[in-house]
Amino acid sequence: MAKVTHLKDICIGCGACAAVCPKFWEMKGDGKSHLKGAKMLSLDHFELVLPNAECNAEAAASCPVNCIKVVK
């Protein structure tokens, strides 16, 4: 199992995650990235549990502010 977390409050909306992993990431009207299907843990903290990390490891590595974490 892999846990993907997104700390939306520090996201700068560069779009790198959506570019490398569009299956799970998209840009929305607020100018920040969104983790598709994620559960909101708090106002700016989202989490998605998956069988494997898929392309989310690349999304995390591409993030210049490290607001995406993947724990396997």
C-alpha positions in Angstrom: 0.0 0.0 0.0 1.1 3.6 -0.6 -0.2 6.7 1.1 -0.1 9.9 -0.9 -0.5 13.1 1.0 -0.9 16.7 -0.4 -0.4 19.8 1.8 -2.4 22.2 -0.4 -1.6 25.3 1.7 2.0 25.3 0.6 1.3 24.3 -3.0 2.4 27.1 -5.4 0.4 25.8 -8.4 3.3 25.1 -10.7 1.5 22.2 -12.3 4.5 19.8 -12.4 2.5 17.0 -10.6 -0.3 17.2 -13.1 2.1 17.2 -16.0 3.9 14.0 -14.8 0.9 12.2 -13.2 -2.4 13.4 -14.8 -4.2 10.2 -13.7 -4.1 11.4 -10.1 -3.3 15.2 -10.3 -5.1 18.1 -11.9 -5.1 21.9 -11.7 -8.3 23.6 -10.7 -9.7 27.2 -10.7 -8.0 28.1 -7.4 -4.6 27.9 -9.1 -3.5 24.9 -7.0 -3.1 21.2 -7.7 -5.7 18.7 -6.6 -5.2 15.0 -5.7 -8.1 13.2 -7.5 -10.1 11.0 -5.2 -8.3 12.1 -2.0 -9.9 12.3 1.4 -9.8 15.7 3.2 -8.1 15.3 6.6 -8.2 19.0 7.4 -8.7 22.2 5.4 -5.4 21.9 3.5 -4.3 18.3 4.1 -5.5 15.6 1.7 -4.7 11.8 1.6 -5.2 9.0 -0.9 -4.3 5.3 -0.2 -3.5 3.2 -3.2 -2.3 -0.4 -3.8 1.0 1.1 -5.1 2.4 4.6 -5.7 2.1 4.5 -9.5 3.2 7.9 -10.9 2.8 9.7 -7.6 6.4 9.2 -6.7 7.3 11.1 -9.8 4.8 13.8 -8.9 6.3 14.2 -5.5 9.9 14.3 -6.9 8.8 17.0 -9.4 7.2 19.3 -6.7 9.5 22.3 -6.0 8.0 23.0 -2.6 7.7 19.3 -1.4 4.0 19.5 -0.7 3.4 15.9 -2.0 4.6 13.0 0.1 4.4 9.3 -0.8 4.9 6.7 1.9 5.1 3.0 0.8 
